[in-house]
Amino acid sequence: MENQNNDSQLVVNAMSKNYLNEIRKWSKFLSILGFIFIGLMLIASVFMTAFFSNAMENQEALGGSSISSVSLGVAYVIMAILYFFPVFYLFKFSINIKSALYHDSHTTMEEAFKYLKSHFKFIGILTIVIIAVYTLIFTFGGLTLLNA
């Protein structure tokens, strides 16, 4: 005999659908904005590589920093690549949740939540990595100051 208890299945009521639809709109807006910023980061990397190479060489000749414009350009490309994945996952969430709400599809809703999970998982791991890098920087910076 099949269990007909309402506790065994999740039901998305009209109010929840309204909330999900509003979340969809904001997630789409933020993801499109993210794609625009990724494009700007890639353009900035090209400008840094092309236009700042001469300025960096002049500064190096005067005894300044030895970091190259190519290194800065590569850093911006790496940041753009890292930023792409959570933005892409957020965009896919917004597309799939719209389809799930329109078609009342549980499988499409599962797919949407899978992308949302991937978005937050990526952001969480990236946050942990950044905190670890900052901790190392502060630790070695403090040790360098103590030894100076």
C-alpha positions, 0 to 999 in steps of 0.5 A: 500500500502506498503512503499517502501522507503529506509529510513524505512529499514536498509540495511547492505552494503558490507562495513558494512559487512566487518566492522562487520566481523572485529569486529567479529574477534576482539570480538572473540579474546577478549572473548577467552582471557577473558575465559583464564583469568577467568580460570587463576583467578580460578586457582589463587583462588585455589593456594591462598587458598591452599598455602598461608594459612600457610603464612597468619597464620605466619603473623597473629602470628607476629601481621600482617593482619588478612585477610585469604587466603580463603577470597582472594580465594573467592574474586577471584572466585567472580571476575571470576564469574562477569567477566564471563558474559560480556565475554560470551555475547561478545563470543555469539555476535561473533558467532551470527554475523558470522552466520548472515553475512554468512546466511544473517539472520536479526533474527540472526543479531538481536540476535547478537546485543542483546548479544552486548547490554547485554555486554555493559549494564553489563560493564556499570552497573559494572562500576557504581557499582565500581565507587560507591564503590570507592567513599564510600571507599574514603569518609569513608577513608577521614572521618577516617583520619579527626577523627584520 
